Amino acid sequence: MSPPRKAQGDGELTGSKLIASIEYQALDLLQARTVWAVWRREAERLFAGYWRTGDLKYLCAFVRHVQAMRAHEGRAK
């Protein structure tokens, strides 16, 4: 016989939810460098778009993107 299942919302992860949580955390740690590189490329693309066209929408998007990158970096430390 298997042990009784706990009620939903007990604050513990069981079964497939636990496995999914572990896989997500491992994936997050393994791909952090790759994600950061993608964000950096996007920042470069936005700035290049501003430099090429002079359109302020690219500059505003670049500034917002870099601010978000810095905010994320501060939370990660």
Backbone as CSV, one residue per row, in Angstrom:
resi,resn,N_x,N_y,N_z,CA_x,CA_y,CA_z,C_x,C_y,C_z
1,MET,0.834,-1.197,0.000,0.000,0.000,0.000,0.874,1.255,0.000
2,SER,0.403,2.261,-0.655,1.134,3.518,-0.674,0.651,4.409,0.466
3,PRO,1.514,5.311,0.918,1.109,6.214,1.997,0.008,7.155,1.524
4,PRO,-0.805,7.624,2.443,-1.884,8.536,2.042,-1.315,9.837,1.482
5,ARG,-2.012,10.411,0.526,-1.590,11.675,-0.077,-2.011,12.824,0.817
6,LYS,-1.153,13.822,0.905,-1.489,15.010,1.685,-2.457,15.886,0.906
7,ALA,-3.198,16.654,1.628,-4.159,17.563,0.993,-3.409,18.632,0.212
8,GLN,-4.025,19.116,-0.842,-3.441,20.169,-1.670,-3.263,21.424,-0.833
9,GLY,-2.111,22.080,-0.982,-1.890,23.346,-0.287,-1.190,23.193,1.046
10,ASP,-0.578,22.009,1.310,0.146,21.815,2.563,1.515,22.480,2.546
11,GLY,1.898,23.043,1.436,3.179,23.731,1.357,4.325,22.819,0.954
12,GLU,4.062,21.560,0.678,5.105,20.635,0.260,4.868,20.213,-1.178
13,LEU,5.968,20.024,-1.893,5.871,19.544,-3.261,6.021,18.035,-3.258
14,THR,5.189,17.347,-3.995,5.285,15.896,-4.072,5.202,15.452,-5.514
15,GLY,5.702,14.255,-5.782,5.569,13.638,-7.096,6.105,14.467,-8.235
16,SER,5.303,14.613,-9.258,5.740,15.297,-10.473,5.995,16.781,-10.240
17,LYS,5.303,17.383,-9.286,5.550,18.803,-8.995,6.948,18.997,-8.431
18,LEU,7.396,18.065,-7.573,8.740,18.144,-7.012,9.778,17.985,-8.114
19,ILE,9.579,17.009,-8.991,10.520,16.777,-10.084,10.565,17.991,-11.006
20,ALA,9.416,18.568,-11.323,9.375,19.749,-12.189,10.095,20.919,-11.521
21,SER,9.945,21.066,-10.220,10.600,22.151,-9.498,12.115,21.983,-9.531
22,ILE,12.585,20.763,-9.322,14.026,20.496,-9.348,14.580,20.727,-10.747
23,GLU,13.873,20.251,-11.773,14.330,20.447,-13.146,14.380,21.931,-13.492
24,TYR,13.394,22.700,-13.053,13.366,24.129,-13.344,14.544,24.827,-12.691
25,GLN,14.827,24.500,-11.436,15.942,25.135,-10.734,17.260,24.784,-11.396
26,ALA,17.443,23.515,-11.760,18.681,23.109,-12.418,18.823,23.795,-13.762
27,LEU,17.744,23.867,-14.510,17.766,24.526,-15.801,18.126,25.996,-15.635
28,ASP,17.586,26.624,-14.607,17.869,28.025,-14.350,19.352,28.242,-14.082
29,LEU,19.955,27.381,-13.286,21.372,27.525,-12.964,22.260,27.236,-14.166
30,LEU,21.877,26.236,-14.964,22.707,25.856,-16.102,22.636,26.855,-17.245
31,GLN,21.504,27.512,-17.408,21.344,28.393,-18.562,21.433,29.872,-18.232
32,ALA,21.819,30.220,-17.022,21.882,31.632,-16.643,22.829,32.405,-17.548
33,ARG,23.960,31.834,-17.867,24.929,32.517,-18.719,24.377,32.704,-20.130
34,THR,23.682,31.691,-20.640,23.093,31.773,-21.976,22.007,32.834,-22.024
35,VAL,21.162,32.864,-21.001,20.097,33.869,-20.946,20.699,35.267,-20.912
36,TRP,21.718,35.459,-20.103,22.356,36.777,-20.009,22.934,37.191,-21.362
37,ALA,23.522,36.245,-22.092,24.078,36.552,-23.413,22.981,36.980,-24.385
38,VAL,21.826,36.327,-24.313,20.701,36.699,-25.184,20.224,38.098,-24.848
39,TRP,20.120,38.406,-23.564,19.695,39.759,-23.155,20.701,40.802,-23.613
40,ARG,21.982,40.466,-23.534,23.017,41.409,-23.958,22.929,41.661,-25.462
41,ARG,22.710,40.583,-26.226,22.555,40.746,-27.692,21.360,41.625,-28.021
42,GLU,20.275,41.466,-27.258,19.089,42.293,-27.499,19.404,43.765,-27.211
43,ALA,20.154,44.026,-26.143,20.550,45.405,-25.838,21.401,45.972,-26.981
44,GLU,22.324,45.173,-27.477,23.164,45.615,-28.596,22.328,45.892,-29.837
45,ARG,21.333,45.034,-30.094,20.460,45.220,-31.256,19.663,46.512,-31.143
46,LEU,19.145,46.782,-29.943,18.363,48.004,-29.748,19.221,49.251,-29.927
47,PHE,20.434,49.220,-29.377,21.298,50.391,-29.521,21.725,50.571,-30.973
48,ALA,22.003,49.463,-31.659,22.374,49.552,-33.075,21.211,50.113,-33.898
49,GLY,19.996,49.738,-33.531,18.824,50.283,-34.217,18.716,51.786,-34.034
50,TYR,19.003,52.257,-32.820,18.997,53.700,-32.587,20.116,54.370,-33.377
51,TRP,21.309,53.789,-33.349,22.459,54.382,-34.025,22.226,54.462,-35.528
52,ARG,21.590,53.407,-36.078,21.350,53.337,-37.517,20.267,54.308,-37.968
53,THR,19.168,54.404,-37.188,18.008,55.178,-37.642,17.862,56.528,-36.953
54,GLY,18.405,56.655,-35.753,18.202,57.886,-34.992,16.819,57.964,-34.359
55,ASP,16.055,56.883,-34.448,14.698,56.839,-33.902,14.759,56.656,-32.382
56,LEU,14.104,57.557,-31.662,14.167,57.521,-30.208,13.464,56.316,-29.587
57,LYS,12.586,55.658,-30.327,11.924,54.472,-29.768,12.953,53.382,-29.472
58,TYR,14.002,53.273,-30.302,15.055,52.302,-30.042,15.856,52.687,-28.800
59,LEU,16.145,53.970,-28.653,16.902,54.419,-27.491,16.107,54.208,-26.210
60,CYS,14.824,54.518,-26.225,13.976,54.299,-25.038,13.890,52.816,-24.692
61,ALA,13.752,51.984,-25.713,13.694,50.539,-25.479,15.023,50.027,-24.935
62,PHE,16.136,50.564,-25.452,17.456,50.178,-24.963,17.618,50.533,-23.496
63,VAL,17.255,51.758,-23.134,17.388,52.203,-21.739,16.538,51.334,-20.822
64,ARG,15.307,51.072,-21.203,14.423,50.231,-20.385,14.986,48.814,-20.252
65,HIS,15.500,48.291,-21.336,16.049,46.939,-21.331,17.268,46.850,-20.400
66,VAL,18.167,47.816,-20.486,19.360,47.809,-19.636,18.972,47.994,-18.168
67,GLN,17.992,48.828,-17.886,17.520,48.977,-16.506,16.979,47.659,-15.971
68,ALA,16.240,46.940,-16.787,15.705,45.643,-16.368,16.838,44.630,-16.151
69,MET,17.846,44.670,-17.004,18.989,43.777,-16.824,19.691,44.076,-15.508
70,ARG,19.885,45.352,-15.200,20.541,45.736,-13.943,19.696,45.349,-12.741
71,ALA,18.399,45.511,-12.839,17.507,45.132,-11.731,17.575,43.621,-11.505
72,HIS,17.573,42.860,-12.589,17.656,41.402,-12.469,18.999,40.990,-11.877
73,GLU,20.054,41.660,-12.285,21.394,41.352,-11.780,21.463,41.633,-10.283
74,GLY,20.817,42.694,-9.837,20.813,43.026,-8.403,20.070,41.997,-7.592
75,ARG,18.977,41.443,-8.131,18.220,40.404,-7.414,18.977,39.087,-7.391
76,ALA,19.804,38.836,-8.415,20.502,37.561,-8.519,21.685,37.474,-7.554
77,LYS,22.194,38.590,-7.105,23.359,38.579,-6.208,22.973,38.250,-4.799
